[in-house]
Amino acid sequence: MTLIPPIAAIIIAIWRKNATLALVCGIFLSYLLLSSGQPVNAVTDTFSAIANIFTSTYNAQIIGFSLLIGALIELMNRSGAVQGFINNLASLSLVKTRRQASLLPTIVGTSIFTDTNLSMFCAGMPSQKLFDQHKLSRAKLAFLLDSTCSPISVLFLINGWGAYLLGLLDGYNLQDPVGVLVGTLSYNFYAILAVLFAYYTAYTGKLFGPMAKAEARVLQQATSEEQIKPAKARVMWVPMFILLGLTIALMYVTGNGDIRRGSGAFAVFTSICTALAVLIALIAYYRLLSFKQIIVSSFQGLKSMLPAVTILVLSFAFGDAIKALGTGSYVSSLITSDFPVILIAPLIFLVAGLMAFATGTSWGTFALLIPIAVPIALDAQLPVAFLVAAVLSGGVFGDHASPISDSTVVASIASGCDHFEHVKTQLPYTLVVAALSIIGFLTVGFML
């Protein structure tokens, strides 16, 4: 019964191509089950759950950050800052070809692993117009962001993910919990292969499935862009550096010297406010836009983010509803140590993938499955890092494939891609990487 809401939400999302409707139905069904079939109570609880999202400071800051990013992007475009930045890259011979344009967000996405949201926006914002100019699809950009930013964060755990996972490993009398996390690096097949696939796709330009069709449509479209006078490149890169540098500095300060324990939500929200203020000051200084144009463009940017942010809010509420329903606890109970050693890691990977796909959260998956994976590893005399890596791989896989995942939504926002288009075009890639990951876990299990 606890699987009904997530399955229904996923079916509706695919059938109606509408993530908002799917999430609302999923939340309603969750509270319908929790209220023992009382529809009036379920409707009331659904509205309350959505409203409660805004009472969380963390959620409010992430929502505010996502909205303000829209204003930042619109102002950069309207002022000519993006065009100036692109011209500057071309003059330095950094981005002149379609391959170079594809590699830019891929490299940036794997270079910033302090915060996933920050990584996606820093890689995606400068690349949107660049992709348009080189006739590359926004779906491809969303795929490159989603396949580098989250996987790299779970591979190099010098961030909030690392602190969170260390907390989950506490209490098992492990001699070296940090060593366990470091050990997951070589076993985390999905994350490794996802990054390699992203680089292969960016370098070769070879695509398949719906992604190839999306790229073909872009190539056939005539360019009818409004010509905007280029501004100085610094109008874009100064706010971008402030966004990145201030975020890292604030995470260091709020974490009392440990960036992994810093408040990512507070850091990115404060940084986007500061970067937006600096951008407006630069636009006014260089007289790129009038005061009225700045206000109008800012509101247009906020408005453009509303559909995606609505999905983000609903995904938070759905995650809370699924947690109250106990879906994750039920799925995690399917794992036992009675399975053959060679099948334990693939099973954990698949269960983690199913859980993250159904609930839309990898962190919730980690919280439920690591306390199961560690005792099984100790009981079956398997390396703890091996089974923990299976949980991490499965969590990222399910998160990537799920249409109701917050990271999938953020990748869509950062790339300026339609959310359903991103889910549809990325799914074949996630399934191929997942299949290869299962082969990897089976091979290591056989060797052990």
C-alpha positions in Angstrom: 0.0 0.0 0.0 2.8 2.4 0.8 4.1 2.0 -2.8 0.8 3.3 -4.3 1.5 7.1 -4.1 5.0 7.0 -5.6 4.0 4.6 -8.4 0.8 6.6 -9.1 2.9 9.9 -9.2 5.4 8.4 -11.6 2.6 6.9 -13.9 0.8 10.3 -14.0 4.1 12.2 -14.7 4.8 9.9 -17.7 1.2 9.7 -18.9 0.2 13.4 -18.6 3.8 14.8 -19.0 3.0 17.0 -16.0 5.2 16.7 -12.9 3.1 19.2 -10.9 -0.1 17.2 -11.3 1.8 14.0 -10.5 3.2 15.4 -7.3 -0.1 16.8 -6.1 -1.8 13.5 -6.7 1.0 11.6 -5.0 0.8 13.9 -1.9 -3.0 13.5 -1.8 -2.9 9.7 -2.1 -0.3 9.6 0.7 -2.5 11.6 3.1 -5.6 9.6 1.9 -3.9 6.4 3.1 -2.6 8.1 6.3 -6.2 9.4 7.1 -7.7 5.9 6.6 -9.5 6.9 3.4 -11.0 10.2 4.6 -10.9 12.5 1.4 -11.7 15.7 3.3 -8.9 15.2 5.8 -6.6 14.2 2.9 -7.3 17.5 1.1 -6.7 19.5 4.2 -3.5 17.6 5.0 -2.2 18.1 1.5 -2.6 21.9 1.7 -1.1 21.9 5.1 1.9 19.8 4.0 2.6 22.2 1.1 2.2 25.3 3.3 4.6 23.7 5.9 7.4 23.6 3.4 7.7 27.4 3.7 8.1 27.1 7.5 11.4 25.4 7.1 14.3 28.0 6.8 16.3 25.5 4.8 13.5 25.0 2.2 12.7 28.7 2.1 16.3 29.6 1.4 16.6 27.0 -1.4 13.3 28.2 -2.9 14.5 31.8 -2.7 17.8 30.9 -4.3 16.1 29.2 -7.2 13.8 32.1 -7.9 16.5 34.7 -7.7 18.7 32.7 -10.0 16.0 33.5 -12.6 16.4 37.2 -12.1 20.2 36.9 -12.3 20.1 35.0 -15.6 17.5 37.3 -17.2 19.5 40.4 -16.2 22.8 38.9 -17.5 21.1 38.1 -20.8 19.3 41.5 -21.2 22.3 43.5 -20.3 24.5 41.8 -22.8 26.7 40.4 -20.0 26.3 36.8 -21.3 27.1 37.8 -24.9 30.2 39.7 -23.7 31.3 36.7 -21.7 30.9 34.4 -24.7 32.8 36.8 -27.0 35.6 36.9 -24.4 35.8 33.1 -24.3 35.9 33.0 -28.1 38.7 35.7 -28.2 40.7 33.6 -25.8 40.1 30.5 -28.1 38.5 28.7 -25.2 35.1 28.1 -26.7 34.9 28.2 -30.5 33.4 24.8 -31.4 30.4 22.7 -30.4 32.7 20.3 -28.6 34.3 23.1 -26.5 30.8 24.4 -25.7 29.8 21.0 -24.5 32.9 20.5 -22.4 32.6 23.8 -20.6 29.7 22.9 -18.3 31.0 19.3 -17.9 34.4 20.6 -16.6 32.8 23.2 -14.3 30.3 20.6 -13.1 33.1 18.2 -12.0 35.3 21.0 -10.5 32.8 22.3 -7.9 31.8 19.7 -5.4 31.1 21.8 -2.3 27.4 22.1 -3.1 25.3 20.4 -5.8 22.9 23.3 -6.4 25.8 25.8 -6.6 27.7 23.5 -9.0 24.6 23.1 -11.3 23.9 26.8 -11.5 27.6 27.9 -11.9 28.0 25.3 -14.8 24.5 25.9 -16.3 24.1 29.7 -16.3 27.0 30.6 -18.5 26.3 27.7 -20.8 22.6 28.3 -21.7 23.2 30.9 -24.4 26.4 29.3 -25.4 24.5 26.1 -26.2 21.9 28.1 -28.1 24.6 29.8 -30.3 26.2 26.5 -31.1 22.8 24.8 -31.8 23.2 22.4 -28.9 20.0 21.3 -27.1 19.2 22.4 -23.6 18.3 18.8 -22.9 21.9 17.9 -23.5 23.0 20.7 -21.1 20.7 19.4 -18.4 22.1 15.9 -18.9 25.7 17.1 -18.6 24.8 19.0 -15.4 22.9 16.2 -13.8 25.5 13.6 -14.7 28.5 15.5 -13.2 27.3 17.7 -10.3 25.6 15.1 -8.1 27.9 12.1 -9.0 31.1 14.2 -8.3 29.6 15.4 -5.0 29.2 11.7 -3.9 32.6 10.7 -5.1 34.7 13.5 -3.5 32.9 13.8 -0.2 34.6 17.1 1.0 31.1 18.6 1.4 27.8 18.3 3.2 27.3 14.8 1.7 30.5 13.7 3.5 29.5 15.1 6.9 26.0 13.5 6.5 27.4 10.1 5.6 29.9 10.2 8.5 27.0 10.8 10.8 25.2 7.8 9.4 28.3 5.6 9.9 28.6 6.6 13.5 27.7 4.0 16.1 28.9 0.8 14.3 32.3 0.7 16.1 34.1 1.1 12.8 37.8 1.6 13.2 38.1 4.2 10.5 34.7 5.7 9.3 36.6 8.3 7.1 38.6 5.4 5.6 35.3 3.7 4.7 34.1 6.8 2.9 37.4 7.1 1.0 37.1 3.4 0.2 33.7 4.0 -1.5 35.4 6.0 -4.2 36.7 2.9 -6.1 33.4 1.0 -5.7 30.9 3.8 -6.6 30.4 2.5 -10.1 27.3 4.5 -11.0 28.8 7.8 -10.1 32.1 7.0 -11.8 30.4 5.8 -15.0 27.9 8.7 -15.1 30.8 11.2 -15.1 32.7 9.2 -17.7 29.5 9.1 -19.9 29.1 12.8 -19.5 32.6 13.5 -20.7 32.3 10.9 -23.6 29.1 12.6 -24.7 30.5 16.1 -24.5 33.7 15.2 -26.3 32.3 13.0 -29.1 28.9 14.6 -29.5 27.4 11.1 -30.0 23.9 10.8 -28.8 21.1 8.2 -28.8 17.4 7.9 -28.0 15.3 10.9 -27.3 18.4 13.0 -26.7 19.5 12.6 -30.3 16.0 13.7 -31.5 16.1 16.7 -29.3 19.5 17.7 -30.7 18.3 17.2 -34.3 15.3 19.5 -33.7 17.6 22.3 -32.4 19.9 21.9 -35.5 16.9 22.3 -37.8 15.6 25.5 -36.1 16.4 28.8 -37.6 18.2 31.3 -35.4 15.9 34.2 -34.6 17.5 35.6 -31.5 17.1 39.2 -30.5 20.4 41.0 -31.1 21.8 42.4 -27.8 24.8 44.6 -27.7 27.6 42.7 -25.8 28.7 44.2 -22.4 32.1 43.8 -20.8 32.8 40.2 -19.8 33.4 41.3 -16.2 29.7 42.2 -15.8 29.1 38.4 -15.8 32.1 36.9 -14.3 32.4 39.2 -11.3 28.9 38.2 -9.9 29.6 34.6 -10.8 32.9 34.6 -8.8 31.1 36.3 -5.9 28.4 33.6 -6.0 31.0 30.8 -5.9 33.5 32.4 -3.6 31.1 33.7 -1.0 29.2 30.4 -0.9 32.4 28.5 -0.1 33.5 31.1 2.4 30.1 31.1 4.2 30.0 27.3 4.3 33.5 27.4 5.9 32.3 30.0 8.5 29.0 28.4 9.3 30.8 25.0 9.6 33.3 26.5 12.2 36.2 25.8 9.9 34.8 22.6 8.4 33.2 23.2 5.0 31.4 19.8 5.1 29.4 20.9 8.1 28.5 24.4 6.8 24.9 25.5 6.0 24.7 25.1 2.2 21.2 26.6 2.0 22.1 29.8 3.9 25.4 30.1 2.0 23.8 29.9 -1.5 20.9 32.2 -0.6 23.1 34.9 0.9 25.5 34.6 -2.1 22.8 34.9 -4.7 21.4 38.0 -3.0 24.9 39.5 -3.0 25.7 38.5 -6.5 22.4 40.0 -7.7 23.1 43.3 -6.0 26.6 43.5 -7.5 25.2 42.6 -11.0 22.6 45.4 -10.7 25.3 47.8 -9.6 27.5 46.9 -12.6 24.6 47.3 -15.0 23.8 50.7 -13.5 27.5 51.7 -13.6 28.0 50.8 -17.2 24.5 52.1 -18.1 23.5 48.9 -19.8 19.8 49.0 -18.7 17.5 51.7 -17.3 16.0 51.4 -13.8 12.7 50.3 -15.3 14.3 47.7 -17.5 16.2 46.3 -14.5 12.9 45.9 -12.5 11.0 44.5 -15.5 13.8 42.0 -16.4 14.1 40.9 -12.7 10.4 40.1 -12.5 10.5 38.3 -15.8 13.3 36.2 -14.5 11.4 35.4 -11.3 8.3 34.5 -13.3 10.3 32.2 -15.6 11.3 30.2 -12.6 7.9 29.7 -11.1 6.9 26.5 -12.8 10.1 24.7 -11.9 10.1 26.1 -8.4 6.5 24.9 -8.0 7.7 21.4 -8.8 10.6 21.8 -6.3 8.2 22.9 -3.5 5.9 19.9 -4.3 8.8 17.5 -4.3 9.8 18.6 -0.8 6.1 18.1 0.3 6.0 14.7 -1.4 9.2 13.6 0.3 7.7 14.5 3.7 4.4 12.6 2.9 6.3 9.5 1.7 8.4 9.6 4.9 5.3 9.8 7.1 3.7 6.9 5.1 6.8 4.7 5.6 7.5 3.8 2.0 11.2 3.9 2.4 11.1 1.7 5.5 9.1 -0.9 3.6 11.4 -1.0 0.6 14.5 -1.2 2.9 13.0 -4.2 4.7 13.3 -6.2 1.5 17.1 -6.6 2.1 18.4 -9.4 4.2 21.8 -11.1 4.6 20.4 -14.5 3.4 21.3 -13.7 -0.2 24.4 -15.2 -1.9 27.4 -12.9 -1.4 27.7 -12.2 -5.1 24.1 -10.8 -5.2 24.1 -8.7 -2.1 25.6 -5.5 -3.6 23.5 -5.6 -6.8 20.4 -6.1 -4.7 21.3 -3.2 -2.4 22.0 -1.1 -5.5 18.6 -1.9 -7.0 16.7 -1.4 -3.8 18.4 2.0 -3.3 17.6 2.9 -6.9 14.0 1.9 -6.5 13.7 3.8 -3.2 15.3 7.0 -4.5 13.2 6.8 -7.8 10.0 6.4 -5.8 10.7 9.0 -3.1 12.7 11.5 -5.2 15.5 11.7 -2.6 18.9 10.1 -2.4 19.6 11.5 1.1 16.5 9.8 2.5 17.6 6.6 0.8 21.1 6.8 2.4 19.5 7.3 5.9 17.4 4.2 5.5 19.8 1.8 3.8 23.2 2.5 5.3 22.1 1.2 8.7 21.1 -2.0 6.9 24.1 -2.2 4.6 26.8 -1.8 7.3 25.6 -4.7 9.5 25.1 -7.0 6.5 28.7 -6.2 5.4 30.0 -7.0 8.8 27.9 -10.2 9.1 28.9 -11.4 5.5 32.5 -10.4 6.0 32.4 -8.0 3.0 34.2 -4.7 2.9 32.0 -2.1 4.5 33.0 0.4 1.8 31.8 -1.9 -0.9 28.2 -2.1 0.3 28.1 1.5 1.4 29.1 2.4 -2.2 26.3 0.2 -3.5 23.9 2.4 -1.4 25.4 5.6 -2.7 25.4 4.4 -6.3 21.8 3.2 -6.1 20.7 6.5 -4.5 22.2 8.6 -7.2 20.8 6.4 -9.9 17.3 6.6 -8.6 17.6 10.3 -8.1 18.8 10.8 -11.7 16.0 8.7 -13.2 13.1 10.0 -11.1 10.9 12.7 -12.5 10.0 13.8 -8.9 13.6 14.3 -7.7 14.6 17.8 -6.5 18.1 17.4 -8.2 16.4 16.6 -11.5 14.3 19.8 -11.1 17.4 21.9 -10.2 19.2 20.5 -13.3 16.2 21.6 -15.4 16.2 25.1 -13.9 19.9 25.6 -14.2 19.9 24.5 -17.9 16.7 26.3 -18.8 15.3 23.0 -20.1 11.7 21.8 -19.9 11.5 19.4 -16.9 9.8 16.5 -18.6 12.1 16.9 -21.7 15.1 16.5 -19.3 13.7 13.4 -17.6 12.7 11.8 -21.0 16.0 12.4 -22.7 18.2 11.4 -19.7 16.4 8.2 -18.8 18.1 5.9 -21.5 21.5 7.1 -20.3 20.8 6.4 -16.6 19.5 2.9 -17.5 22.6 2.0 -19.5 24.9 3.3 -16.7 22.8 1.4 -14.1 23.2 -1.8 -16.1 27.0 -1.4 -16.3 27.1 -0.6 -12.6 25.3 -3.9 -11.8 27.9 -5.8 -13.9 30.6 -4.0 -11.9 29.0 -5.0 -8.5 28.6 -8.6 -9.7 32.2 -8.7 -10.8 33.6 -7.4 -7.5 31.1 -9.7 -5.6 32.4 -12.7 -7.6 36.0 -11.7 -6.8 35.2 -11.4 -3.1 
